[in-house]
Amino acid sequence: MDRLNAWSPRVLSLLRILTALLFMEHGLMKLFHFPAPQPGAPNPLPAILLAAAWIEVVGGALIAVGLFTRAAAFLCSGEMAVGYFIAHAPKSPWPAVNGGDAAILMCWVFLYLVFAGGGAWSLDAAVRKRA
């Protein structure tokens, strides 16, 4: 178990990076139609989706590089919770039916990062080392 424990901060960083990149992709799809337009998103975006998209892009970028990880993760976790209850929950109580399983997972991963921080491979860790 000691070998696994030694890798825990690095694997936390990998979880943070991969989740943040997937999160960013949703914002890029809403704002720039990259890599494709967000399915079901109206054009032009209403203000709430525009705000969500910018949170996804900027918050996702901050989390991906591990800068201000805890604050960015708190904001992104909240955005996913609100998004789930506004866009997914009214369709069905079951996440697999309402399409909200990714929103729930991201919400909880980001909430975990609020408490765990960015891990070994983050700018937050690099800044702490310099100080």
C-alpha positions as semicolon CSV with decimal commas, in nm:
position;residue;x (nm);y (nm);z (nm)
1;M;0,000;0,000;0,000
2;D;0,289;0,239;0,057
3;R;0,367;0,235;-0,316
4;L;0,007;0,324;-0,398
5;N;-0,001;0,594;-0,129
6;A;0,315;0,748;-0,275
7;W;0,137;0,795;-0,610
8;S;-0,180;0,943;-0,460
9;P;-0,087;1,314;-0,513
10;R;0,013;1,247;-0,875
11;V;-0,301;1,051;-0,956
12;L;-0,504;1,330;-0,794
13;S;-0,336;1,567;-1,040
14;L;-0,429;1,341;-1,332
15;L;-0,792;1,327;-1,215
16;R;-0,792;1,708;-1,185
17;I;-0,641;1,763;-1,531
18;L;-0,863;1,517;-1,718
19;T;-1,183;1,633;-1,550
20;A;-1,097;1,998;-1,615
21;L;-1,023;1,936;-1,984
22;L;-1,355;1,756;-2,028
23;F;-1,527;2,043;-1,846
24;M;-1,357;2,303;-2,067
25;E;-1,472;2,120;-2,377
26;H;-1,837;2,187;-2,289
27;G;-1,769;2,561;-2,257
28;L;-1,574;2,569;-2,584
29;M;-1,862;2,392;-2,758
30;K;-2,107;2,654;-2,628
31;L;-1,892;2,958;-2,707
32;F;-1,689;2,864;-3,014
33;H;-1,860;2,549;-3,148
34;F;-1,529;2,367;-3,094
35;P;-1,479;2,080;-3,150
36;A;-1,848;2,089;-3,250
37;P;-2,156;2,291;-3,147
38;Q;-2,305;2,197;-2,808
39;P;-2,603;1,972;-2,886
40;G;-2,928;2,143;-2,791
41;A;-2,770;2,481;-2,710
42;P;-2,967;2,773;-2,860
43;N;-2,795;3,030;-3,077
44;P;-2,747;3,297;-2,950
45;L;-2,686;3,170;-2,600
46;P;-2,908;3,307;-2,323
47;A;-2,725;3,488;-2,044
48;I;-2,728;3,191;-1,805
49;L;-2,567;2,960;-2,064
50;L;-2,318;3,230;-2,159
51;A;-2,214;3,263;-1,794
52;A;-2,194;2,884;-1,762
53;A;-1,978;2,861;-2,074
54;W;-1,728;3,117;-1,943
55;I;-1,714;2,943;-1,604
56;E;-1,645;2,617;-1,788
57;V;-1,367;2,765;-2,002
58;V;-1,192;2,987;-1,746
59;G;-1,260;2,767;-1,442
60;G;-1,164;2,457;-1,638
61;A;-0,837;2,617;-1,751
62;L;-0,749;2,723;-1,395
63;I;-0,825;2,375;-1,262
64;A;-0,635;2,208;-1,549
65;V;-0,314;2,394;-1,466
66;G;-0,383;2,377;-1,094
67;L;-0,391;2,751;-1,025
68;F;-0,635;2,874;-0,757
69;T;-0,761;2,516;-0,770
70;R;-0,977;2,525;-0,457
71;A;-1,159;2,848;-0,544
72;A;-1,207;2,755;-0,911
73;A;-1,326;2,406;-0,817
74;F;-1,578;2,553;-0,570
75;L;-1,726;2,776;-0,842
76;C;-1,729;2,496;-1,100
77;S;-1,887;2,248;-0,858
78;G;-2,165;2,497;-0,790
79;E;-2,216;2,560;-1,160
80;M;-2,254;2,187;-1,221
81;A;-2,503;2,151;-0,935
82;V;-2,713;2,441;-1,065
83;G;-2,686;2,310;-1,422
84;Y;-2,799;1,966;-1,316
85;F;-3,106;2,091;-1,132
86;I;-3,204;2,339;-1,405
87;A;-3,132;2,137;-1,720
88;H;-3,137;1,770;-1,625
89;A;-3,342;1,695;-1,313
90;P;-3,673;1,828;-1,455
91;K;-3,654;1,568;-1,735
92;S;-3,639;1,264;-1,505
93;P;-3,527;1,174;-1,152
94;W;-3,279;0,924;-1,301
95;P;-2,942;1,067;-1,415
96;A;-2,891;0,800;-1,682
97;V;-3,228;0,897;-1,832
98;N;-3,199;1,277;-1,798
99;G;-2,840;1,293;-1,933
100;G;-2,703;1,446;-1,615
101;D;-2,461;1,178;-1,501
102;A;-2,157;1,373;-1,627
103;A;-2,279;1,686;-1,447
104;I;-2,313;1,494;-1,120
105;L;-1,968;1,337;-1,154
106;M;-1,801;1,669;-1,234
107;C;-1,984;1,840;-0,949
108;W;-1,853;1,585;-0,699
109;V;-1,499;1,569;-0,842
110;F;-1,477;1,948;-0,823
111;L;-1,615;1,945;-0,470
112;Y;-1,348;1,690;-0,377
113;L;-1,081;1,920;-0,525
114;V;-1,204;2,202;-0,299
115;F;-1,086;1,989;-0,006
116;A;-0,795;1,800;-0,167
117;G;-0,632;2,081;-0,363
118;G;-0,455;2,042;-0,695
119;G;-0,213;1,764;-0,614
120;A;0,159;1,733;-0,678
121;W;0,154;1,845;-1,041
122;S;-0,012;2,185;-1,005
123;L;0,089;2,550;-1,017
124;D;-0,051;2,581;-0,665
125;A;0,209;2,324;-0,548
126;A;0,486;2,501;-0,739
127;V;0,395;2,836;-0,581
128;R;0,392;2,677;-0,233
129;K;0,741;2,531;-0,293
130;R;0,879;2,875;-0,388
131;A;0,731;3,046;-0,083
